[in-house]
Amino acid sequence: MSTLSDLLAEHTKLSGDEVDHLQMVVAEWQLLSDLSFADLLMWVPIGEPPTPGQTEVEYLCVAQARPTTAPTAHPEDVVGSTQPVEEHPQLRRAADERRVCREEDPRWYHGVPVRREAVPVTFDDKVIAVLSRETDLAVPRVPSALEIAYLGIAADLCQMVADGSFPTSEPAADVHTSPRVGDGLIRLDPSGTVVFASPNAQSAYHRMGHPAELLGVRLAPLTRGLIADPFDATEIAQRILAALDGQPSMRAEAESHRGAGVLFRALPLRPGGKAAGALVLVRDVTEVRRRDRALMSKDATIREIHHRVKNNLQTVAALLRLQSRRTASPEARAALAESVRRVAAIAMVHEALSTSVDEKVDLNSLLDKVIPVVGDVAVAENHVRVRRKGQFGVVAAEVATPLVMVLTELVQNAIEHAYPAGVSGEVEVCAQRTARWLDVVVTDDGRGLPKGFSLERSNGLGLQIVRTLVESELRGSLSMRRRPRGGTEAVLRVPLSHRRQ
């Protein structure tokens, strides 16, 4: 499915600013669709803008919105379809006359009567597109105070679209998190007095501590008195007053004296350039914020657990080092040293998780800390340099710990067995990542694998650990083979998608 920008670029000669304006219309028009109880279709003429008197004009639908307050008139996708001007003459008429035009008779569509209105989209004193507002008339509706208020506001906003005053580019509203029509709607007259408040808006103000009806109340001073923080109270009140003066605003959040959290957004209503009051959208987010705080507390607890696990592992590593110094057997000291290295690698993973907010680890920065620790084990005897190549990216915690363990074991195995004492060399850890796989190759330029080597039959502790982690934790694959130019390479493939829960 082509996007709005793709369709406009392919079929029109609109400028970048004009395309940006249509993008803003689409970003805001769910509000208009919900208030209208109607589908919205955006139409643009194909090719050059039509000239006066031109009859052979074809329009292309480049965007579509369905209401959440009423049944849709178009259950199918209309985007990408074309329509000659003869089938929808109001499109051309609205563009030529620069006014909202309605069909005299409903149009039957798939056996359903649909009323169509055409709204010109004006930008920089030029009509650049036309909105078709299409309402399903098959559903009987009883005119209520809410429906009358919604349709009145929708009519004002449609006229502002035709005027070119809605939407505005500054300030850019965060429409994805702003209150919606169904959350709570209040209409103010030009003096700032409430002339309509939806039931959800009334409930939000009850939650904030206003027990009476909102109808007839001046909203800005009332809201200022209900908000606990004086700075937030002043800001919300100023945004409501600014909307009455014709200035739109971004959403804002405040908390009342009773602890209720509410989102506000104020929009001016100025059809035909004349002040008609303001639209205030409100949403009670008390429970949402309570859950957010619970999740933040949970995340903080998890990070604290990782921090304490890291401290405990470091204590275990210190005890093993102390035991190693008191052990006379070289084999026992070597075994304890390997245990210290393994514990330290796991501790570094938990240290990274203790600062993560989403239980994910940046493997690039983590391995840059772990690999030097592994390389330092045998640097004095072998003079082996270990380097990382490629990008590992960010992985989940369930992948990070076993993957770091596998890589440190493979690097340590290469350092210990690939080079005779006193021989220098280089071990390279190379990563290549796609959306589905993480492929890692650990190569060395040492003596190569012994004859008859089999990864499955190897009884070394390090390779046994590697095989177990790859098969049971990472659910990946591992192979080891000789390099054509000498040395050994271990090839590891780890799936990144479709992991078990």
N, C-alpha and C positions, 0 to 999 in steps of 0.2 A: 504494500500500500504506500503510495507516494505521500509525502508530507506536504503541508501547506506551502512552505518555501519552495519545494521542488516543483509543484504544480504552477506556482506563480512565475518561477524562473523559466519554465518550459513554454508556457502558453501566453504570457503577458509581457509587456515592456514597462512594468512598474519600476519606479526607482527604489533604491534601498530604503529611504525614509518611508515611502508608501508601503512597502512590504512590512517594515517594522510596525507601522500603525495597524495594519491588518492582523499582525501577530498579537498586538495588545488587545484588539477587539476580541479575538478568539480566546485570549487568556481571561477576559472579563465576562464573556457572554453567557456563561452558565448562570450567572445572576439574572441576566435578562431573560433567559429561557425559563427559569423557574418562576419568575414573576409573571411571565406571559402565559404559563401553562401550555407552552407551545414549543415545537421543534424550531430550530434556527438553521437555515442553510445559507452559506455565503457563496454568492455567484459573482463571477467576473467575466467580462466579454473576452472572447478569444482573439488574440492578435492586437491590432491597434484599437484605441478607443473609438466607438462608433461616432460618425458625424451626424449632424442633424438631418433628418429625412432618410437616413440609411435604414433599409428594411431587412436586409439579409444579415442579421446579427445572431451569433450563437453564443450562449452563456455556458460556462463551465462551473460546476460545483466544486469548491476547493476546501470546504470545511463544513462540519455538521455538529450540532449539539442537540441533545434530547433532554427534556425536562425531568426533574425528579419529583415534581409536584403533580404530574398528570400523565396519562398514557401517551406514548409516542405516536405521531402520525406516520412515521417512517421506520418501521422495524428493520428494514433492510438498509444497507450502506449506500448512500447517495453520492458520496465523494468520488469524483472522477467522471461522473456522468455529465452529459451535455443536454442542452435544451434550446431549441430555436425560439426566438423572441415571440413568434406567433403563438406558442403554447403558453407563454407566461408574459404577456405584454406589460404587466405591471413592473417588471424589472426595468425595461427601457423607459417606461413612463416615470418611474420614481427617479431614475438617473437624470432624465431630461428636465423634469419639473422640480427636482431637489426637495421632494416632500414624501411623506408616508402615503402610500396608495394601497387601497384595499379592493379586492374583487367584489363585484356586486353580488354574484351568486357563488355558493360553495362549489368546489371542484370535487368530483367523485374520484377517489383513488383507492384501487383494490376493494371496491364496494363500500368505502368509508367516505362520508362527506368531510372535506377538509377546507377550512377557510384560510385564504392566503393573503398576506400583507407584504408589501415590499418597502424596505427601509433603506434609503441611500446612505452609504458610508462616505462621509466627507472628510477630506484631509487637505489642509492648506488651500481651502476654497475650491476643491476639486473633488468630484465624485469618483472614487477609485474602485468601488464594489457596491453590491446591493445585497442586503439581508432579506431573505424570505422567511417571514414568521408564519408557521403553518400549524393550525390548531385542529385537533380531532374533534369534530362536532358530534360524533356518534355517542359520546359519553355525556349523559345529561348532567348539568351542573346547576345547583341552586345558588343564585347570587347571595353571597354572605358578605359581612363586613370585611372579612379577611380577603375574599376574592376581589371585591371592589377596590380595596386598598392596594392589593398586589397589581391589578391591572392598571390602576391609576399611576403607580410608580413606574410600571413598565412603559406606559405611554410617554411619560416624561423622559425616561432614559432613551427610548427610541428616537424621540425628537432631538435629544442631545447628540445621538449618533449622527443624525441627519445634519445637525448644526456643525458637527466636527468638534464638539466640546467634551465628548465622552467616547472612549476613555482618554485620560490625560497621561502624558509620559512622565510627569513629575508631580509628586513622588511616586515611585513605582511600588504598587501595593503587592504584598506577598499573598497572591490570591489562592495559593495552594493550602495555606494554613489559616486564612482569614475566615471569619464566620460566614456561613451560608444563609440563604433565605430561610430555610427550615429551622435554623438554630434559634433565631429570634430577630424580629424586624420591628423597627419603630420609625414612624414618619413624623417629622416635625414641620410646623408651618414656618413662614419666614421669620417669625419672632422667636422661634426656638421652643414653642409649646407643642407637646405631644398631641397629635390628632388621631393617631392609631398606634396600637401596640399589639403584636401577635401574642397568643397565649404563652409561647416559649420565652418571649422577651419579658412578659410580665412575671413569669416564674423566675427568670434570672435576677430580676430586681428584688423579688421577694427573698430570694436566697441571699442577696446582698444586705438585706435588712430594711427594705421599704415595704411595709405591709399593705399600703393602700393602692388604689388603681393609679396607673400612669397617665391616663387620659386627662388632659388639661393642665398637666404639670410642666414647668420649664425644666428641661432635661439636664442642661449643663450644671446649674447650681445643685440640683438634686444629686447628680452623680458625684460631684465634688465632695458632698457631705457624706457619702457612703463609703468612699475609698479610704483605706487606713493610711497609706503613705501620702504625706502632703504634696510631694513632688509629683507622684503619679496622678493624684487627684487633680492638680492644676493642669497637668499635661492632657489628660482625658477631656477635661472641660474645655480647654483651649482648642482641641481638635474638633469638638462638636461645634463650637462657635465659628471656627474657621470654615467648616463645611457650610454653615449658613451664609458665609461671605463668599462662597464659590470656590473654596480651596479643598481638594480631596486630600486624604491622609492615608498612611499605612496603618496596618492593624496595630493595636496596643493592648497590653495585658495589665490588669491591676487586680489587687486583692482587697476585699472589703474588710470592715472592722470585724465582721463575723467569720472571716477566714475563707469566704467564697472567692474563687478565682473566675474572672470574666474577661473574655476577649471583646474588644470594641473595634469597629471600623465605621467611619463617617464619610458619606459621599454627598456632594452638593446636588441639588435638583434645580436646574436652571434651563428648562425648555424654552427655545426661542430667545435665549439670553436673558430671560426674566427670572428673578429669584422666586422659587416656589418651595423653599424650605430645604430640608435635608433628609437623607436616609441614613439611619443608624442601625447597623447589624451588631447583634450581641450574641455571645455564646457562653454558656456556663461550662467552665472547664475545671471545676473543683475536683471531681473524681479523677479526671485525666491527670491533673497535677499531683494528686495524692498517689496515683500509681507511678507517676514519674519519680516522685521522691522515694517510693518504696524500691523501685528499680535502681535508683542511684545508690541507695543504702546497700542493696544487695551487691551491686558492682563493687562498691568500696569494700565490702566484707570479703568478696572473692579476691580482690587485689591484696588485701591484708593477709589472707591465707597464703597466697603465693609468696608474699614477702617473708612470712614466718617459715614456710617450707624452705625457702632459699637459705635463711639463717640457720635452720636446723641441719640442712645438708652441708653447709660450710663448717658447722661444728663437727659433723661426722668426718668430713675430710681432714680437719685439723687433728682429730683423734687418731685417724689412720696414719697420718704423717708422724705423729708422736710414737705410735706403735712401730712404724717402720724404722725409726732411729734406734729403737731398743732391740731390734731383731738382728741377730748375727747372720742368719742364712741369707745369701744373695738371692735365692729363688723366692723366699718369703718377702724380701724387700721389693723385688720386682713386681710380685703379685699385688702387694699393698700399694705400690706406686700406680699401677694400672687402675686399681679400685679408686684411688684418689682422683685420677683423671676422669673416670666415668662419673663419679659423684659431682665433681666440679662442673662437668658439662651439663648435667641435669639442673644443677643449681643456677647456672646462667640462664637456662630457659625460664625457670621460675622468676628470676630477677627481671627478665624482659616482660613476663606476664604481669608482674606486680605493678608495672607502669602502663599497661595496656588497658584501654577502656572497652574493648570489644573481644577479649579473649583471642587475639591474634598477634602474631609475632613477625617482625621484619627479619627474615632469615639472613639477608645480606649483612646487616649490622651485627647480628648475633654471631654468625660464622666468622666474621672479621675479628671477633673477640675470642672465639673458641679455638679456631685453627692455630693461631700462634701458640696457644697454651700446649696443644698437642705437639707442634713442631719443636717446642723447647725441650721436650723430653729427651730427644736424642741428638740435639744440635751439637753438643760438645763432642760426640764421638763420630757422627756421620756427616755433619755439615750439610744437612738437607734443607732446602728452602721449600716452603709450602705457600702456594698462592691460589687465590680464588679468581675465576673467570666466569663472566656471564651473570645473569640476574636470577636469583632465587625467588624474589618477591615476598609477599606477605602470605602466610599460611595460618590455618587454625591451630589452636593449642594442641588438639588431638594428633596433629601431624608433626608439630614442631619437635616435641620431645623425642619420639622414636627416630625421626629423621636426623636430628643432630647427633644422637647416639650412633646411628649407622655410619654417618659420614666421619665422625671422629674415630671409630673403630677401623674403617677402611684406610684412613690416612695413617693412623698409628701402625696398621699392619704393613703398609707400604714402606714406612720409615724403618721398621724393625727388620723386615725380611728382604727388601729389594736391594739393599746396599751393604756390602761388606764394611767392616770397621775401617774408619778413616777415609772412606770414599764419599765424595760429595755428589749431590744430585738435586733433582727438582721434582716435587709432587704437585700436580695441578688438579684442582677441583673445578670442573667446568659444568655450568648449568645452562639448560635451555628449557624455557617454559612456554607452554601454550595454554589455551583456556581449559584443556582437558588433562594434559599431562605435565609432569615435571620430570625431565630427563637429566640425570647427573652422571658424569663420567669422571672417575678418579684415576688419573694416569701417573705413572712414574717411568723414569728412564733407567731403571736398575737392571738386575740380572734376569728378570723374567720368571715365569712360573716354572717350578720343577716338573720334570717329566712324569706323566701319569697323574698330575694334580686333578682332583675332582672337588668342586665346591661342596657337593652333597656329602662326600665321604670325609671331608676335612674335620679333624677332631680338635682344632684350636679353639680356645674359649672365645676369642674375639670374633671369629667367623661364625661360630655357633650363635653368638648373641645377634650378629647381623642377620643371619638367616631367619631366626625367630622373629625379630622385629619387622623385617620386610614382609614376611608371610602373614603374621598374625595382626600386627598393628597398622602397617602401611598398606597391606594388601597389594603390594607391587611385585616386581620381578627384579632379580639380580643375576648377573653373569660375570665371570672373570675369564679373561683370555690374554694371550700373548699379543704384543704390539708388533706390527711388521718391522718396525725399525728398532726393536729391542725394548724391553720393559714390559709392564703389565698395565692393563686397563680393566677397571671394574665398572660395569654399566648398570646403573640403577634407574628404573622407571617407576614413578609413583603416580597413581591416578588422583586428580584433584576434584573431579566432579562425581556426582551420584554416590557420595559417601554414605555409609550407614549412619542412622541416627543413634 
